[in-house]
Amino acid sequence: MATYKIPLHGLKLPLKGNEEDEWQELSGQKSGEWCTCDVPIGPMIPNKLQEADANDFRQLKGAAASIPHSHFQLTSLHSTAFLSSFGFFGPHKMRSMVSSTSAKGIAAIVGVGPKLGRSIARKFAHEGYTVAILARDLGRLSRFADEIAREEKAQVFAIRIDCSDPRSVREAFEGVLSLGFVEVLVYNAYQSVSWHPTNFTDIKIDSFEKSLAVSSIGAFLCVQKVLPGMVERGKGTILFTGCSASLNGIAGFSELCCGKFALRALSQCLAREFQPLGVHVAHVIIDGVIGSPRGASASQRELVGELQQSGGVGGEVGAVMMMDPDALAQTYWHLHVQDRTAWTQEIDLRPSITTFY
């Protein structure tokens, strides 16, 4: 059980008697001011950040503090994990919501952005899985979680993670594992790089290490958290997202290629060691540029366009046939449901009009 820091944006109602003194002792500030307090957190997860009221404060004082109220948004004591839940049960059904997790287990999708990660999460939610989505940008991630939960009538949990930080990975997966057995892990995280080649002598060591950490070390850490449960149950699926840089060294892209080479090697090693124990490990090579889903709303397409212009999802790439992330997500689902007599270890996907590497 970890300890988390709850931000409270003051109190809407006045405190009675000595409660003001208790509040100041707890928070170090007067009521009505921004403050934080530490509480233990188990599997009971709140979902919205609002102003606290006096009743919320009274709830925090006693044993109920281990079951935080839905008015609170949790961030970790070290600001590396952030848990938020969204579902159709409503804020006061959190206990039943968590305890009634689908018998299928949890699908944890690491590296969820507006394209492939979101489409994979939506697909698994559509198929009846409780989904945990993880990424660095919690604000955007929470919007995705809310959207998927609403559209698919599913339980979706948004968890902040920095895959380059081992402590962040550990704390994030404490939250994931508190939801139940992780049956599916999709590692889709990557370090954004420029589409323009970088001279090898211009690459900074910290940038190179960050790329390695996100592409491969983060995957190593995430797998270590979920693999024991999969082996114990004799089932589970681990899927890694690669790209053309996973197969060939590309001049000017040393950072990307080294990280993706390592991820592919990790995938092959895990498959040979753990597939006999019932864990399906596959590496998905995306040989192309991913666009927005064909069925995306105007606002979703606008978000993707803004991110492309800012370099957040690859920047300008010219006139190419874009890959539909919803179509790609179908392949991730297919890999998960393959019969054990015919498991795929590696698959490459590309649009019909492309240059083969």
TASUL-V977728 format. One line per field, one symbol per residue. psi: psi as a letter, one per 20 degrees, with the letter a starting at -180 (. if undefined). burial: 1 if it has 24 or more other ideal C-beta (glycine too) atoms within 12 Angstrom, else 0. A space follows every 10 residues. Layout:
psi: ???
burial: ???
This chain:
psi: prpqppppma phqqqqcjhg ghghhghjrq qiqprqqpqq pcjopriqor qqrhhgghhh hbhihinqqi iqppqqhjki qppqqprjhr hjkhghggik qqiiapooop moaidgghhg ggghghjjqp pppprhnhgg ghgggggggg hjlroppppp qoiiohhggg hgiggghiha pohppoojqq opqqipqppg iipqhhgghg gggghghggg ggghhhgghg ghikqqpopq oaahihhppp pjlggggggh ghgggggggh ghhihijjop pqpooomapp aqqhjqrhhg hggggghghi jhkiapjanr oqpohhhghh hggghhjqqi impphqqqpq rhorpp.
burial: 0101111111 1000100000 0010011000 1000111111 1111111110 0101011011 0000100111 1111110001 1111111010 1001001100 1101111111 1111111111 1111101011 1111111101 1111111110 0101111111 1111100111 1111111111 1111111111 1110000000 0010000101 1111111111 1111111011 1000111111 1111110000 0011111111 1111111001 1001100011 1111111111 1110010001 0011001100 0011000000 0111111111 1111111000 0011111111 0000000
